[in-house]
Amino acid sequence: MTAKPIFSIIIPTLNEMRRDNIETLLKSISLQKNKAYEIIVVDQSSDDGTVDIAKKYGAVIMNIPRPAFYTPPGVHRNTGAKAAHGDILIHLDADMELSDDGWLDRVASLIDEEHQAAIIHEKDIAYGYWNKCKALERRCYWGTPMESARIVSCKLFEQVGGYDQHISSGEDFHISELYGRHTSINQSDEVWLKHRTGSTSLGALLRKKYSYGKTANVFLRASPSRLNIAKESLVAYLKHSSLLIRQPHIACGMLVLRILEFVAVKYGMKTVKTNI
């Protein structure tokens, strides 16, 4: 790592060693040919050795108290950005992995004066039927408005005020919209991440969407354009229909899952309205 890094890689963590996450990601970073980076781990008081692994790979550790309740990811990303010294911020999740040793060089080629932010495609490494359905869904989003920017210049990130810390559902869409008001957002099919989602039960997937639904109205109020997720999802499926045709069994499950998730989100939204 250099004294003045080009990249600041920000990773929120909470007991990621138990999930076999953090070392896989940090190892993929350490193998990069481009060493002009710093790693900032924003750790929520892990007690499983996550911090020790991060230190082994030279990460800067920012220890924060573990919240009693779920905290929107934007809080931790903003915390990491405040400590960043790089010109380009890269927001990663602990269960991700860089695709190869030239990844950072290709990311650098996406950022210039005209493009101050970039979308990075994700390929899910999934196990279990429902997770494979989710992986197919996300693959259909490549090159559509259903993706959001994880790469941004430090200057633009500060200009838009970082992530809205009150949004836990749609925070990536919201900040990408803010970026788009000031710059053209770049992307390339040659730059993608592995996202090791593992095997998640149907119940867990629906509970996650229910949780998102409870803050969805905050996102809708903060986002004037109000991305029509249902409409854009259907357009994405049509655009990538060849992927669905090749995996009909998974594609059918994907459509069922999307309907159930939609119901879970709506129920979460209704619960909040009822409690107001």
C-alpha positions in Angstrom: 0.0 0.0 0.0 1.3 3.5 -0.9 1.6 6.5 1.4 -1.0 8.4 -0.8 -3.5 5.8 -2.0 -5.6 6.1 -5.1 -8.3 3.8 -3.8 -9.9 3.7 -0.4 -11.7 0.4 0.0 -14.4 0.6 2.7 -15.8 -2.6 4.3 -18.3 -2.7 7.1 -18.0 -5.8 9.2 -19.8 -7.7 12.0 -18.5 -11.2 12.9 -17.4 -12.0 9.3 -14.9 -14.6 10.3 -17.7 -16.9 11.4 -19.3 -16.6 7.9 -15.9 -17.3 6.2 -16.2 -13.9 4.5 -13.6 -11.4 5.4 -10.4 -13.2 4.7 -11.6 -14.3 1.2 -12.2 -10.6 0.3 -9.0 -9.3 1.8 -6.9 -11.9 0.2 -8.4 -11.0 -3.2 -7.5 -7.4 -2.6 -3.9 -8.3 -1.5 -3.4 -10.1 -4.8 -4.0 -7.0 -6.9 -1.2 -5.8 -9.2 -2.1 -2.2 -8.4 -1.1 -1.6 -4.8 -2.2 2.0 -4.5 -4.9 1.3 -2.0 -5.9 1.5 1.6 -8.4 -0.8 3.3 -10.7 0.7 5.9 -12.7 -1.8 7.9 -15.6 -0.3 9.9 -16.2 -3.0 12.5 -19.2 -3.2 14.8 -17.5 -4.7 17.8 -16.9 -8.2 16.3 -16.0 -10.9 18.8 -14.9 -13.7 16.4 -11.5 -12.7 15.2 -12.7 -10.5 12.3 -10.5 -7.6 13.4 -7.4 -9.8 13.8 -7.8 -11.0 10.2 -8.3 -7.4 9.0 -5.1 -6.3 10.8 -3.2 -9.1 9.2 -3.9 -7.6 5.8 -2.9 -4.1 6.8 -6.4 -2.7 7.2 -7.2 0.5 9.1 -9.7 -0.5 11.8 -12.5 1.8 12.9 -14.2 0.2 15.9 -17.8 1.3 16.5 -20.3 0.1 19.1 -22.5 -2.7 18.1 -26.0 -1.3 17.7 -28.9 -2.7 19.7 -31.0 -2.6 16.5 -30.3 -2.8 12.8 -28.4 0.2 11.5 -28.6 1.3 7.8 -25.4 0.4 5.9 -25.0 4.0 4.9 -24.0 4.9 8.4 -20.9 2.6 8.3 -20.0 3.6 4.7 -20.0 7.3 5.7 -17.9 6.5 8.8 -15.3 4.8 6.6 -15.3 7.6 4.0 -14.5 10.2 6.7 -11.2 8.4 7.3 -10.4 7.9 3.7 -7.2 9.3 2.0 -7.8 8.0 -1.5 -9.2 9.8 -4.5 -11.6 7.0 -5.3 -13.9 5.3 -2.8 -14.8 1.7 -3.3 -17.7 0.5 -1.1 -17.7 -3.3 -0.7 -19.6 -5.8 1.5 -17.6 -8.3 3.5 -19.1 -11.3 1.5 -17.7 -10.0 -1.8 -14.5 -11.0 -3.7 -12.6 -9.2 -6.4 -12.8 -11.2 -9.7 -9.0 -11.2 -10.5 -5.7 -9.5 -9.9 -6.3 -6.7 -12.5 -9.6 -5.6 -11.0 -8.4 -2.3 -9.5 -6.7 -1.3 -12.7 -9.9 -1.7 -14.6 -11.8 0.2 -11.9 -9.3 3.1 -12.3 -10.1 3.2 -16.1 -13.8 3.8 -15.3 -13.2 7.1 -13.4 -12.3 10.3 -15.2 -13.5 13.9 -15.3 -16.6 13.0 -17.2 -17.3 9.9 -15.1 -17.0 10.4 -11.4 -18.9 7.3 -10.4 -19.2 3.7 -11.7 -21.4 0.7 -11.4 -19.8 -2.6 -10.7 -21.7 -5.7 -11.8 -22.2 -8.6 -9.3 -22.1 -12.3 -9.9 -23.7 -14.2 -7.0 -22.0 -17.4 -5.8 -25.1 -19.0 -4.6 -26.1 -22.4 -3.1 -29.6 -23.7 -2.5 -32.6 -23.2 -4.7 -33.9 -19.8 -3.6 -30.4 -18.3 -3.5 -29.9 -19.5 -7.1 -33.2 -17.8 -8.0 -31.9 -14.6 -6.4 -28.6 -14.9 -8.3 -30.4 -15.2 -11.6 -32.5 -12.1 -10.8 -29.4 -10.0 -10.0 -27.7 -11.2 -13.2 -30.7 -9.9 -15.2 -30.1 -6.4 -13.8 -26.7 -5.9 -15.5 -26.9 -2.8 -17.7 -30.3 -1.6 -16.3 -31.4 1.0 -13.8 -31.7 -1.8 -11.2 -27.9 -1.5 -10.5 -26.3 1.2 -8.4 -22.8 2.8 -8.1 -20.3 1.4 -5.6 -17.4 3.4 -7.0 -17.2 7.2 -6.6 -14.6 9.9 -6.5 -14.1 11.2 -3.0 -14.9 14.7 -4.3 -18.3 13.7 -5.6 -19.1 11.7 -2.5 -18.5 14.7 -0.3 -20.4 16.9 -2.8 -23.6 14.9 -2.4 -23.2 14.5 1.3 -22.6 10.8 1.4 -25.3 8.2 2.1 -28.6 9.2 3.6 -28.2 7.5 7.0 -32.0 7.3 7.5 -32.5 5.0 4.5 -32.0 1.3 4.9 -34.0 0.3 1.8 -32.9 1.8 -1.5 -29.9 3.7 -0.1 -27.8 2.6 -3.1 -30.4 3.7 -5.6 -30.8 7.0 -3.8 -27.1 7.9 -3.8 -26.7 6.8 -7.4 -29.4 9.2 -8.3 -27.5 12.0 -6.5 -24.4 11.1 -8.4 -26.2 11.1 -11.7 -27.2 14.8 -11.1 -23.5 15.8 -11.2 -21.8 13.2 -13.5 -22.2 10.4 -16.0 -22.1 7.0 -14.3 -19.8 4.6 -16.0 -19.9 0.8 -16.2 -18.2 -2.1 -18.0 -19.0 -5.8 -18.4 -15.3 -6.4 -17.8 -15.5 -5.1 -14.3 -17.5 -7.3 -11.8 -17.5 -8.7 -8.3 -18.1 -12.1 -6.9 -20.9 -11.9 -4.3 -20.8 -15.0 -2.1 -24.4 -15.1 -0.9 -24.3 -18.7 0.2 -27.5 -20.5 1.0 -30.3 -18.4 2.5 -33.7 -19.7 3.3 -36.9 -18.4 1.7 -38.0 -17.1 5.1 -34.8 -15.2 5.6 -35.1 -13.6 2.2 -38.7 -12.5 2.9 -37.9 -11.2 6.4 -35.2 -9.0 4.8 -37.7 -7.5 2.3 -40.2 -7.0 5.1 -37.5 -5.0 7.0 -36.8 -3.0 3.9 -40.5 -2.2 3.6 -40.5 -0.6 7.0 -38.2 2.1 5.7 -39.3 2.2 2.0 -41.3 5.3 2.5 -38.2 7.2 3.7 -36.5 6.3 0.4 -39.6 7.2 -1.7 -39.8 10.6 0.0 -36.0 11.3 -0.5 -36.0 10.2 -4.1 -37.9 12.6 -6.4 -37.6 10.2 -9.4 -39.1 7.3 -7.4 -37.6 4.4 -9.4 -40.4 2.1 -10.4 -38.8 -1.1 -9.2 -41.5 -3.4 -10.5 -41.5 -1.9 -14.0 -37.7 -1.8 -14.3 -37.5 -5.4 -13.0 -39.8 -6.6 -15.8 -37.9 -4.6 -18.4 -34.7 -6.2 -17.1 -36.1 -9.7 -17.3 -37.2 -9.1 -20.9 -33.8 -7.7 -21.8 -32.1 -10.8 -20.5 -34.8 -13.3 -21.5 -32.2 -15.6 -23.0 -30.8 -16.2 -19.4 -34.2 -17.1 -18.2 -34.9 -19.5 -21.1 -31.7 -21.4 -20.4 -32.7 -22.0 -16.8 -36.5 -22.4 -16.8 -36.7 -24.2 -13.4 -34.7 -21.4 -11.7 -36.5 -18.7 -13.7 -40.0 -19.9 -12.5 -38.8 -19.8 -8.9 -37.3 -16.3 -9.4 -40.7 -15.0 -10.5 -42.4 -16.6 -7.5 -39.8 -15.2 -5.2 -40.2 -11.7 -6.7 -44.0 -11.8 -6.1 -43.5 -13.0 -2.5 -40.9 -10.3 -1.9 -43.2 -7.6 -3.2 -45.9 -8.7 -0.8 -43.4 -8.7 2.1 -42.3 -5.2 1.3 -45.9 -3.9 1.0 -46.7 -5.6 4.4 -43.7 -3.9 6.0 -44.8 -0.5 4.6 -48.4 -1.2 5.9 -47.1 -2.1 9.3 -45.3 1.2 9.6 -48.4 3.2 8.6 -50.4 1.2 11.1 -48.0 2.1 13.9 -47.9 5.8 13.1 
